[in-house]
């Protein structure tokens, strides 16, 4: 196709057709009417710039279909009757929805809102009290104000964005705060300047409340799951210690007696006896790890000290427990159990995977929270690419249940540091 195939003859001169350079005020921008392959005519905005390519003069042309924009501008010039019909449809939509429909004139900073939606969503009877944008901003919650202002400034100053949404808390006439979800669309001039914003606001307070209830239910489920796990561990521990361990011990005695009988192979019996002793030892270790620690008898500090001594006895790694004079009465049993289990799980992971020679456990607290830090000098790992194991996920679930925070700082070859922070007082409520 040539330029003549797409140009509408009555709008483009032969000279313009020859060099494809539109003639206008700036010399490189013009609006033409082009004919599409199917015969339809569309308005296009053409921008052209000269440049040198391979030592030759060249022309770079960008063509944008602006038919929709021109048609939209033409629609603004409709008759008064057409505007009346449009306003009537606007009122019908406002009555049919639970949202608050609003229209913001950016040149005067005044906002029109439909009366019914104003009361249903904002809890305000007269729009005049918040008609100006500054009056409206005064009712936005102080913690949300800066964020809302930044969203508005960003969309107004943007050149290629026209749709936005934001969530904030808004103060009603009765003093209560409602959670509002607001979204809007910006209209711009040819120069890209925003002059009007139209949108809808929705009261999502009830949705927020239901989300909070769901979160509390999830925490309760997590608590029940962990409690069940602890109970199952205790039952398994008792079963291994009272039944399986006794059977294996008796079997060992039988094998020891069999060693004295010459008709049996001594070497095989000796190896069997050695294996059984090893199995008994492993079962005892498993039993101790599964049983709920008697924190009420020993206390958190003594329980961790006992755990450290057991690890040091293996001589595989040197562990040190550093702690201040902590008042354990500020911690409830769930918090104590969580700190102990995390310490137990972390030390097991260090011994099995870290290839470390030393580790340090630090426990401290202040008026607001208790902090547990576990460091090792092992090989570390890449926290972004390494898949999270069941042990680390279990730690995160325990900390999440108590509204705490867990962070893992590690890099390959630089060891690992696990930090757990639990608040002393747990308050879970939604402030409106």
N, C-alpha and C positions, 0 to 999 in steps of 0.2 A: 504494500500500500504506500501511496505517496501522501504528501501533506494535503493535497487537494481532495483526497478521498475522505478525510475526516473534518475538513474545514467547511463551515457554512459560508457560502460565497458572499452573501450580503453583508457579513460582518467583518470580513478580512480583505484587505486590499491585495492586489497582485504583487505589489512590492513586498508586503509582509509575507505573502506566500512564498516568494522567491528565496528569501533568506531566513525564514522561520523566526524572525526577531520581532516581537510585538512592540508597538509604539505606544508608550504611555508616559506618565509624568516622570517616573523614576528611570525609565529606559530598559528595565529588566523584568517588569511584572505587568501582567495584563490578564483580563478575564475575557475568554472567548466562548463561543458556542461551537461544540464539536458534534459531529454526527457519528454515532456508533455503527457497528457492522450491521445490526438489525434495523437500522434506519432511525432509531431514537436519537433525539438531540439532547445533549447535556451541557451544562455550564462547567467550564474548567478554568482553574487558575493556573497560569503558566508563568514560571520564573525561569529566566535565562541568564547565564553568566558566561562571559568570554574567558578563555584561557589558552595557553600554549601547550600543545601536545605533540611530541616528536618534532619540535621546531616548526609546527604548523598551527595556524589559528584554528581553534575549535570552539564549539558552543555546547555547554551543558544545559539541558532543559529539563525541568521537573514540572510535571503536569498533575494537578490534584482536582478531583471531581468535587465541585462545590455546589452542585445542584441543590442538595438538601439545605445548605446554608442560605442560598439565594431564595429558595422557596419559603424558608422560614422567615426571612426578612420580608418577603412579599406578604406573608400572612399577617404581619403586624400592621399592614396598611388596610386591613379590611374595614368594612363599614361599621357604624355604631351598632347596628342590629346584630352583626356577627359577634361583636364584643359582648353584647347583652346575652346572646345565646351561650357563649363560652363561660360567662360568669354564672349563668344558670346551671350549666353542667358541673361547674366547680362546686356549687352549693349542694348539688345532688350527691356528688362523691363524698363531700364532707359529712353529710348526714348518714351515708351508708357505711362508713367505716368507724372503727373505734380509735383511729389515730387522730392526732392534731395536725391539720393541714395549715401550713404557714407560708407566707410570701414576704421576702425581705428585700426592700429597696436599698441597695448598697450605696446609692448616692445620698439618700437622706438618713440612712441608718435606722429607718423605721420598719417595723414588722407587723404585717396584718396576720391575724389568726382567727380561725372560725370559732365562734363563741362556744358551741357545744363541746368541741374538742378541747378548748382552753380549760374548761372546768373539769372534764373527764380525765385529762392527762396531767395538767399542771395544778389543778385545784385552785384556780384563780378565776374570779367572776368577771373582772373588767380588763380588757387587753391594754387599756391606757396606762395601767400601772407598770407594764413591762413592754410598752410599745417600742421604746428606744432600746437599742442593743445594749447600751451600758446599764440600763435598769434591769434587763434580763440577766446580764452577767453577774450582777450583785446577788442574785438568788442561786447561782450555781455554787455547789459545795466548794469550800476553799481548797480542799485536797484535789479537786478535779479541775479547778479554774484554769490553771496554767496549761494543762493538757488540752482543754477545750479551745482556749485562745490560739494555741499553736496549730491545731487542726484547721481552724477557720482561716488563719493567716496563710497557711500553706496552700489551701485550695483556692483562695482568692488570688494569690500571687502566681499560681501555677499557670502554665500556658497550654499544657496538653492534658489536663485533668479537669473533669467537670462533675464528677460524682464523689461524694464523701459520706462517711457515717462516723458517729461518735457516741459514746455512752458516758453518762454523768449522773450525778445526784442533784435534784432540784428542790428548792424549798417552797412548799405550798403556803397558802395563806394561814393555815392552822399551825404552821411551824414544823410540820413533819416533812421528812425528805422522801422523795420518790425517785426510784431508779428509772432513768429515761434513756431510751434508745432512739437516736435522732439520725436521719439521713436526708440528703438533699441533692439538688442538681443546680448547677450554675449556668447562667446565660451570659454570653460574652459578646462584645461588639466585634466589628471587623478587625480592629486592632488587637483583639485578644483581651481587652479590659473587661473585668467582671462588673456587671451593672445590676444583676438581679439573681436572687437565689430562692428556689422553691423547694419545699421539703415536707416531711411528715415526721412527727414525734410520737412515740409509743411508750406507755407506762409498762415497764417490765419488772415492777417491784415484786409481784407475786411469783414471777418466774425466778427471780433471785432467791426468794424465800424457799421455793421448792428445790432449787439447786443446793442450798445450804442444808436442807433436810436430807437430801440424797447424799451429800458429803458426810453428814453425821451417821447416816445408816451404813455407808461404806466403812467408816471408821469402826462402827460397832461390829460389822462383819469381820473386819480384820482382827479386832480384839478377840472375837470368839474363835477365829481360826487359830490364832497364836495360842490361846488358852487350850484349845483342843490338842494342838501339837505338843504342848508341854505335858498335858495329861497322858497322851499316847507315849511320849518318851518315858514318863515315869513307869507306866505299865510294862513297856518293853524292858526297861532296866530291871524291874523286879523279876520279870520272867527269866531274863538271862542270868541274873545273880542267884536266884533261889532254885531254879530248875536245871537249866542247861549247864551252869557252872558246876553244880553238885554231881551231875551225871558224868561230866568229863573228869572231875576229880576222882570219882570212884573208878572210872575206867583206867585212869593212870595207876591207881593202886593195884588193880588186877594185872596190868601189864608189868609192873615192878615185881609182882609175885611170879609171873611167868618167866622172868629173866632167870630165876633160880632153877627152872626146870631144864634139864639138859636136852630134852627132846625138841626144844624150840630154838630157833636161830637167834643167838644173843644179839647179834649186830642189828637185826631188824627190829627186835623188841626195844633196844636202846634208842634207836632213831624214833620209833613210835612214841616212846616216853618223852623224848625231848620235844617232839612236835606237839604233844598234848600239853606240856608245860607252857609252851609258847602260845598255844590257843587259849589256855586259861588266862594268861597274862593279857592278851588282846581283848578277851571278853570283859575282863575287869576294867580295862581302860574304857571300853565302849559303854559299860554300865555307868561309870563315873561321869562320862560326858553327856549321857542321856538324862540322868537324874537331875531334877530341879535342885539347885544348890540351896542349902539351908541358910539363907541370908538372915533369917530371923535369929538364928543361933550364933553364927559367926559374924554377920555384918558384911557389908559390901567390901570394905577395905581388906578385912581378913580373908574373905573368899578370894579376892584377886591375888593377895599375897600367897595363899595356898596354891593357886593356879600357877603363879610364877615359880614357886619352889618346885613344883612338879615338872615344869618345863626345864628348869636349870638342872634337875637331877638327870635328865637324859644326856646332858653335855653336848647336845647338838647345836644349841644356840644359847647365848647369855642374855637373859631378860632382867630388866630393872624396872621396879615400880616406884614412881615418884608421886607423892601426893601431899597436899597440905592437910592441916587439921580440919577435916570436913565434918560438919554436923549432919549426920545421916538422917536426922529426924525431918529435915526439909524435903527429903525424897520419899515418895510412896513406894510400895512394893513393886509396882510395875516398872517404875523408873530404875530401881535397883536391879531388878531382874534383867531389864533391857541393857543396862551398862555392863553387867556381868556377861550376858550372852554375846554381846558384841565383842567384848574383850576376848572371850573364849573362841569365837569364830575367827576373829582377826589373827590371833596367835596360831591357830590351826592352819590358816592359809599361809602365814609366814613360814611355818615349819615345812609345809608340803610344797609350796611353789616359789617362795622368794629367794631361796638359796642364800639366806642372810646369816651373819655370824652374831649379830646383836640386835636387840629391840628394846625400846623404852615405852613404858606406859605412864602417862601423866594424867592425873585427875585433879581438877580444881573447880572452885565454884565462887560465885559472888551472890549478890542479893537477887539477881534476875535469872541466872541460869547456871547449870553445871556443865563443865566441859571435859571431854575425854579425848586425849590425843595418843595415838599409837604410831610410833615410827620404827622403821627398820632400815638397814643398810644393804638390802638385797638388790636384785637385778631390776626391780621395777617393771613397768609395762606401759604400753600406749593405751591410755584410757579411752581414746576415741575409736580405735580399731579393734580393741580386745572385747570380746563378747562378755557381758556381765553374767557371772555364775549365780547359782542358787544361793550361795552364802552371802554375797554382796546384796542381792535382791532382798533376802530375808532381813539383813541389817537395815536397809532403806525402809522396808515396811514397818519394822519396829519403831524406828525413829519417826516416821510419818504419823504413826498412830498417836504418838505423844506430842505432836505438833512441834517437833524439833527439826534440826538441820544436820545433814551428813554430807561431808565433802571428802573427796579423795584426790590428793595431790601426788602425782607420780609421773616419772619419765623413765624410759629404758636406760638402765645402768645407773640410776640415781636414787634407788630406793623408793619407799612409799610412805606417805603420811596420811593417816585416817583421822578426821576430826569430827566429833559428835558433840552437838550442843542441845541440851534439853532445858526447857523453861521450868522454873519451880512451880509456877502457878499457871494452870491451863484455863483460858477463858475462850469459849467458842460461841460467839453470838454475832448477829448481823445488825449493825447500827444503821437505821434509816433516818 
